[in-house]
Amino acid sequence: MTRPRMQIGAVTITAAPAPHAGGLARFYERLLGWRIVDEGPRGGWVQLHPPEGEVAPTLLGINIESDEEHERPVWPSKPGGQNATMHLDIGVDDLDEAVAWALQAGASLAEDQPQEHVRVMLDPHGNPFCLCR
């Protein structure tokens, strides 16, 4: 049997309590230049897609969901801490420029930086993402 084509449809990010899914979506909208294409009732979820003509390999969108029980993740993970539930790797040409852009958009630089050509960043709700050169 031949393996069927499989593609990740979307990445889901759990946000802080409602209606903060919209605030986190606006962060990723600024950071990536993606557009908000749909919002759920009462701010419970938001979906972003890449701009027309921009292809995101195997990724059709980012879904951000509110969760009343959300706890800010600890990165790197530690025993007894809330582990990250998602992680984005974002390829960049200029690491310093990308870090400056992410900081301006509202991210913070993680304290622990384990790789020379990667910068671990935290979104406003503590979800880690990496800028990779």
Disulfide bonds with the S-S distance in Angstrom:
none
